[in-house]
């Protein structure tokens, strides 16, 4: 079963050797290091508490190489539901101690044993049942679901007091444990895919061995699909918790009914190409696509137990010999997130963007922007392209997502402002490739360059403003001139993107001429360069003083309105703002 790799958090460089040793054992794990105190880490952070809480909120396992107390104090305000807590462990700086703190229901003790084995020490496990029985009845391994956790505490207490237990069904993690198993015991542990009513003296575990296939969904309403699936489970007396996933053909990707079923049952949806389906020997099911899909998903030695065409959709149910790892079967619905990293590095990124970048399988973008996005974790792929290849880059990213990958298209600033979000939707609009229709597409905003420049100097965009790009690559210069003139007459503050480049050296000069036809030469101008990056500079001049050579491609220019004011500061700097009230 696929598991989430841990985040390994360190506060000093002395912890680096232990962190690397642990990280090497967990493919996909990342080392988080405190800025200015660590180097050669995957992700840098400046605020320990915020970073730890973000990881905890996203249910990421946390291995913090520091004192247990600081972890407890940091996460204490978030603790409300132990069933939702990810594993959290404290590891001594020298690797001499591994202490599980939280996530007992999500395998923290097993994770502690694994890390301790890597470090050659004994884990500091304090859970009595886990120590005595060498298994955690409250947190079964992936692929098994405990139907009555509310009975488990008393059940375990009775075992610790000397009671015996009878095992019904097959599960190696139970049969190979140190549980006091006896055939005539009063307590029972039952492993079954059937929907049975548990009792206080019987713990019921459902193995996720059911593959539920759907075909010919068309435009079926999600609530109808849900009803049909529930009816199928009732007909077969199958527990909902035994469903490992829903399976369909690739052209059904993005169907709302499948998405609704996935959310309701909290299991993934996976997709096959038609060529991947197994051939059926049974004449009865030979031409039933759902039956083929179900048996393909369930794998070797599986059994088709239901195939129903009388409902509103074609569905089939197959049982596998072992719990199904749905993440390793077929492909998932492709994801494409167009993200804005802000004008600079990690401190400018939103938590949403950081999470997307962390979870994506592939990063796509202009090399300079990908460099700003940070370091790839193990298993991620990076796809660089030239900054002038936006549409080709968008097509490449869409094709990649259509293959089942989770793709992050990386822009600086905000992706919806003169950036890649429009390019992606333009490609979708004009190419109209059917395989792109099923992709889960989202846009994650970022701090724009104009916001960063404005914030660095005060509030020059505090009243009505507009944004104009001086690049005439994708629109005629005549249109740009019209917009500059109109904005100047309307008395907007104006943020200019792409003011100048090696190929475009005269457009900014012409823009200044147009502005001076209706703007006072004393109008404040803000020049923000390399915002959020090394060498950042923000300076203020007047429109009359402003010269084209004052800017380059990495400069964001803000020209104030007639109302924009400059406030001198005590030691020579200034603030610039545009009042909220407009007096003319």
TAUR-V923163 format. One record per residue. N is the residue number from 1. RES is the residue in one small letter. SS is DSSP state (alpha for helix, beta for strand, coil for the rest). PSI is psi as a letter, one per 30 degrees, with the letter a starting at -180 (NA if undefined). Layout:
# TAUR-V923163
N;RES;SS;PSI + N;RES;SS;PSI
This chain:
# TAUR-V923163
1;x;coil;k + 2;x;coil;k + 3;x;coil;l + 4;x;coil;k + 5;x;coil;k + 6;x;coil;l + 7;x;beta;k + 8;x;beta;j + 9;x;beta;k + 10;x;beta;l + 11;x;coil;f + 12;x;coil;l + 13;x;alpha;f + 14;x;alpha;f + 15;x;alpha;f + 16;x;alpha;e + 17;x;alpha;e + 18;x;alpha;e + 19;x;alpha;e + 20;x;alpha;e + 21;x;alpha;e + 22;x;alpha;e + 23;x;alpha;e + 24;x;alpha;f + 25;x;alpha;f + 26;x;coil;j + 27;x;coil;k + 28;x;coil;f + 29;x;coil;l + 30;x;beta;k + 31;x;beta;k + 32;x;beta;k + 33;x;beta;k + 34;x;beta;k + 35;x;coil;k + 36;x;coil;f + 37;x;coil;f + 38;x;coil;l + 39;x;coil;l + 40;x;coil;h + 41;x;coil;l + 42;x;coil;e + 43;x;beta;k + 44;x;beta;k + 45;x;beta;l + 46;x;coil;f + 47;x;coil;j + 48;x;alpha;e + 49;x;alpha;e + 50;x;alpha;e + 51;x;alpha;e + 52;x;alpha;e + 53;x;alpha;e + 54;x;alpha;e + 55;x;alpha;e + 56;x;alpha;e + 57;x;alpha;f + 58;x;coil;g + 59;x;coil;h + 60;x;coil;k + 61;x;coil;k + 62;x;beta;k + 63;x;beta;j + 64;x;beta;k + 65;x;beta;i + 66;x;coil;a + 67;x;coil;k + 68;x;alpha;e + 69;x;alpha;e + 70;x;alpha;e + 71;x;alpha;e + 72;x;alpha;e + 73;x;alpha;e + 74;x;alpha;e + 75;x;alpha;f + 76;x;alpha;e + 77;x;alpha;f + 78;x;alpha;f + 79;x;coil;j + 80;x;coil;f + 81;x;coil;j + 82;x;alpha;f + 83;x;alpha;f + 84;x;alpha;g + 85;x;coil;k + 86;x;coil;l + 87;x;coil;k + 88;x;beta;k + 89;x;beta;k + 90;x;beta;k + 91;x;beta;k + 92;x;coil;k + 93;x;coil;e + 94;x;coil;g + 95;x;coil;g + 96;x;coil;f + 97;x;coil;k + 98;x;beta;j + 99;x;beta;j + 100;x;beta;k + 101;x;beta;e + 102;x;beta;l + 103;x;coil;h + 104;x;alpha;f + 105;x;alpha;g + 106;x;alpha;h + 107;x;coil;g + 108;x;alpha;e + 109;x;alpha;e + 110;x;alpha;e + 111;x;alpha;e + 112;x;alpha;e + 113;x;alpha;e + 114;x;alpha;e + 115;x;alpha;e + 116;x;alpha;e + 117;x;alpha;e + 118;x;alpha;e + 119;x;alpha;f + 120;x;coil;h + 121;x;coil;l + 122;x;coil;k + 123;x;coil;k + 124;x;coil;i + 125;x;coil;k + 126;x;coil;f + 127;x;coil;j + 128;x;alpha;e + 129;x;alpha;e + 130;x;alpha;e + 131;x;alpha;e + 132;x;alpha;e + 133;x;alpha;f + 134;x;coil;h + 135;x;coil;l + 136;x;coil;j + 137;x;coil;f + 138;x;coil;f + 139;x;coil;i + 140;x;coil;l + 141;x;coil;l + 142;x;coil;k + 143;x;coil;f + 144;x;beta;k + 145;x;beta;k + 146;x;beta;j + 147;x;coil;f + 148;x;coil;i + 149;x;alpha;f + 150;x;alpha;f + 151;x;alpha;f + 152;x;alpha;e + 153;x;alpha;e + 154;x;alpha;e + 155;x;alpha;e + 156;x;alpha;e + 157;x;alpha;e + 158;x;alpha;e + 159;x;alpha;e + 160;x;alpha;f + 161;x;coil;f + 162;x;coil;f + 163;x;coil;l + 164;x;coil;l + 165;x;beta;k + 166;x;beta;k + 167;x;beta;k + 168;x;beta;k + 169;x;coil;l + 170;x;coil;k + 171;x;coil;j + 172;x;alpha;e + 173;x;alpha;f + 174;x;alpha;e + 175;x;alpha;f + 176;x;coil;g + 177;x;coil;a + 178;x;coil;g + 179;x;coil;k + 180;x;coil;i + 181;x;beta;k + 182;x;coil;k + 183;x;coil;f + 184;x;coil;g + 185;x;coil;l + 186;x;coil;f + 187;x;beta;k + 188;x;beta;k + 189;x;beta;k + 190;x;beta;k + 191;x;beta;j + 192;x;coil;k + 193;x;coil;f + 194;x;beta;l + 195;x;coil;j + 196;x;coil;l + 197;x;coil;j + 198;x;coil;l + 199;x;beta;l + 200;x;coil;f + 201;x;coil;g + 202;x;beta;j + 203;x;beta;k + 204;x;beta;k + 205;x;beta;k + 206;x;beta;j + 207;x;beta;k + 208;x;coil;i + 209;x;coil;g + 210;x;beta;k + 211;x;beta;k + 212;x;beta;j + 213;x;beta;k + 214;x;beta;k + 215;x;beta;l + 216;x;coil;h + 217;x;coil;e + 218;x;coil;b + 219;x;coil;h + 220;x;coil;k + 221;x;coil;k + 222;x;alpha;e + 223;x;alpha;e + 224;x;alpha;e + 225;x;alpha;e + 226;x;alpha;e + 227;x;alpha;e + 228;x;alpha;e + 229;x;alpha;e + 230;x;alpha;e + 231;x;alpha;e + 232;x;alpha;e + 233;x;alpha;e + 234;x;alpha;e + 235;x;alpha;e + 236;x;alpha;g + 237;x;coil;h + 238;x;beta;k + 239;x;coil;k + 240;x;alpha;e + 241;x;alpha;f + 242;x;alpha;f + 243;x;beta;j + 244;x;beta;f + 245;x;beta;l + 246;x;beta;k + 247;x;beta;k + 248;x;beta;l + 249;x;beta;l + 250;x;alpha;e + 251;x;alpha;f + 252;x;alpha;f + 253;x;coil;k + 254;x;coil;f + 255;x;coil;k + 256;x;alpha;e + 257;x;alpha;e + 258;x;alpha;e + 259;x;alpha;e + 260;x;alpha;e + 261;x;alpha;e + 262;x;alpha;e + 263;x;alpha;e + 264;x;alpha;e + 265;x;alpha;f + 266;x;coil;h + 267;x;coil;l + 268;x;beta;l + 269;x;beta;k + 270;x;beta;l + 271;x;beta;k + 272;x;beta;l + 273;x;coil;l + 274;x;alpha;e + 275;x;alpha;f + 276;x;alpha;f + 277;x;coil;k + 278;x;coil;l + 279;x;coil;k + 280;x;coil;k + 281;x;coil;f + 282;x;coil;k + 283;x;coil;e + 284;x;coil;e + 285;x;coil;g + 286;x;coil;e + 287;x;coil;g + 288;x;coil;j + 289;x;alpha;e + 290;x;alpha;e + 291;x;alpha;e + 292;x;alpha;e + 293;x;alpha;e + 294;x;alpha;e + 295;x;alpha;e + 296;x;alpha;e + 297;x;alpha;e + 298;x;alpha;f + 299;x;coil;a + 300;x;coil;k + 301;x;coil;g + 302;x;coil;l + 303;x;beta;k + 304;x;beta;j + 305;x;beta;f + 306;x;beta;k + 307;x;beta;j + 308;x;beta;j + 309;x;coil;f + 310;x;coil;f + 311;x;coil;a + 312;x;coil;f + 313;x;coil;l + 314;x;beta;j + 315;x;beta;l + 316;x;beta;l + 317;x;beta;k + 318;x;beta;k + 319;x;beta;k + 320;x;coil;l + 321;x;coil;f + 322;x;coil;l + 323;x;coil;k + 324;x;coil;k + 325;x;coil;j + 326;x;alpha;e + 327;x;alpha;f + 328;x;alpha;g + 329;x;coil;k + 330;x;coil;b + 331;x;beta;l + 332;x;beta;l + 333;x;coil;k + 334;x;coil;k + 335;x;beta;k + 336;x;beta;j + 337;x;beta;k + 338;x;beta;j + 339;x;beta;l + 340;x;beta;k + 341;x;coil;g + 342;x;beta;l + 343;x;coil;f + 344;x;coil;b + 345;x;coil;a + 346;x;alpha;e + 347;x;alpha;f + 348;x;alpha;f + 349;x;coil;k + 350;x;coil;l + 351;x;alpha;e + 352;x;alpha;e + 353;x;alpha;e + 354;x;alpha;e + 355;x;alpha;e + 356;x;alpha;e + 357;x;alpha;e + 358;x;alpha;e + 359;x;alpha;f + 360;x;coil;k + 361;x;coil;f + 362;x;beta;k + 363;x;beta;k + 364;x;beta;k + 365;x;beta;l + 366;x;beta;k + 367;x;alpha;e + 368;x;alpha;e + 369;x;alpha;e + 370;x;alpha;e + 371;x;alpha;e + 372;x;alpha;f + 373;x;alpha;f + 374;x;coil;a + 375;x;coil;k + 376;x;coil;k + 377;x;coil;l + 378;x;coil;k + 379;x;coil;f + 380;x;coil;l + 381;x;beta;k + 382;x;beta;k + 383;x;beta;j + 384;x;beta;l + 385;x;beta;l + 386;x;coil;k + 387;x;coil;f + 388;x;coil;g + 389;x;coil;h + 390;x;alpha;e + 391;x;alpha;e + 392;x;alpha;e + 393;x;alpha;e + 394;x;alpha;e + 395;x;alpha;e + 396;x;alpha;e + 397;x;alpha;e + 398;x;alpha;e + 399;x;alpha;e + 400;x;alpha;e + 401;x;alpha;e + 402;x;alpha;f + 403;x;coil;g + 404;x;coil;g + 405;x;coil;l + 406;x;beta;j + 407;x;beta;k + 408;x;beta;j + 409;x;beta;j + 410;x;beta;k + 411;x;beta;l + 412;x;coil;l + 413;x;beta;b + 414;x;coil;k + 415;x;coil;f + 416;x;coil;g + 417;x;coil;j + 418;x;coil;h + 419;x;coil;a + 420;x;alpha;f + 421;x;alpha;e + 422;x;alpha;e + 423;x;alpha;e + 424;x;alpha;e + 425;x;alpha;f + 426;x;alpha;e + 427;x;alpha;e + 428;x;alpha;e + 429;x;alpha;e + 430;x;alpha;e + 431;x;alpha;e + 432;x;coil;h + 433;x;coil;k + 434;x;alpha;e + 435;x;alpha;f + 436;x;alpha;f + 437;x;coil;f + 438;x;coil;f + 439;x;coil;k + 440;x;beta;j + 441;x;beta;k + 442;x;beta;l + 443;x;beta;k + 444;x;beta;j + 445;x;coil;l + 446;x;coil;l + 447;x;coil;k + 448;x;coil;l + 449;x;alpha;e + 450;x;alpha;e + 451;x;alpha;e + 452;x;alpha;e + 453;x;alpha;e + 454;x;alpha;e + 455;x;alpha;e + 456;x;alpha;f + 457;x;alpha;f + 458;x;beta;c + 459;x;beta;h + 460;x;coil;f + 461;x;coil;h + 462;x;coil;f + 463;x;coil;a + 464;x;coil;k + 465;x;beta;l + 466;x;beta;l + 467;x;beta;k + 468;x;beta;k + 469;x;beta;k + 470;x;coil;g + 471;x;coil;k + 472;x;coil;g + 473;x;coil;e + 474;x;coil;f + 475;x;coil;l + 476;x;coil;k + 477;x;alpha;e + 478;x;alpha;e + 479;x;alpha;e + 480;x;alpha;e + 481;x;alpha;e + 482;x;alpha;e + 483;x;alpha;e + 484;x;alpha;e + 485;x;alpha;e + 486;x;alpha;e + 487;x;alpha;e + 488;x;alpha;e + 489;x;alpha;e + 490;x;alpha;f + 491;x;coil;h + 492;x;coil;k + 493;x;beta;k + 494;x;beta;k + 495;x;beta;k + 496;x;beta;k + 497;x;beta;l + 498;x;coil;h + 499;x;coil;f + 500;x;coil;l + 501;x;coil;a + 502;x;coil;e + 503;x;coil;f + 504;x;coil;j + 505;x;coil;f + 506;x;coil;f + 507;x;alpha;e + 508;x;alpha;e + 509;x;alpha;e + 510;x;alpha;e + 511;x;alpha;e + 512;x;alpha;e + 513;x;alpha;e + 514;x;alpha;e + 515;x;alpha;e + 516;x;alpha;f + 517;x;coil;f + 518;x;coil;f + 519;x;coil;k + 520;x;coil;k + 521;x;coil;f + 522;x;coil;g + 523;x;coil;k + 524;x;beta;k + 525;x;beta;k + 526;x;beta;k + 527;x;beta;j + 528;x;beta;k + 529;x;beta;k + 530;x;coil;h + 531;x;coil;k + 532;x;coil;g + 533;x;coil;l + 534;x;coil;k + 535;x;coil;g + 536;x;coil;k + 537;x;beta;k + 538;x;beta;j + 539;x;beta;l + 540;x;beta;k + 541;x;beta;a + 542;x;beta;l + 543;x;coil;e + 544;x;coil;e + 545;x;coil;f + 546;x;coil;k + 547;x;coil;k + 548;x;alpha;e + 549;x;alpha;f + 550;x;alpha;f + 551;x;coil;l + 552;x;coil;a + 553;x;coil;f + 554;x;coil;g + 555;x;beta;k + 556;x;beta;k + 557;x;beta;k + 558;x;beta;k + 559;x;beta;k + 560;x;coil;l + 561;x;coil;a + 562;x;coil;f + 563;x;coil;f + 564;x;beta;k + 565;x;beta;l + 566;x;beta;k + 567;x;beta;j + 568;x;beta;k + 569;x;coil;l + 570;x;coil;e + 571;x;coil;g + 572;x;coil;f + 573;x;coil;l + 574;x;beta;l + 575;x;beta;k + 576;x;beta;k + 577;x;beta;l + 578;x;beta;j + 579;x;coil;l + 580;x;coil;f + 581;x;coil;k + 582;x;coil;j + 583;x;coil;k + 584;x;coil;NA
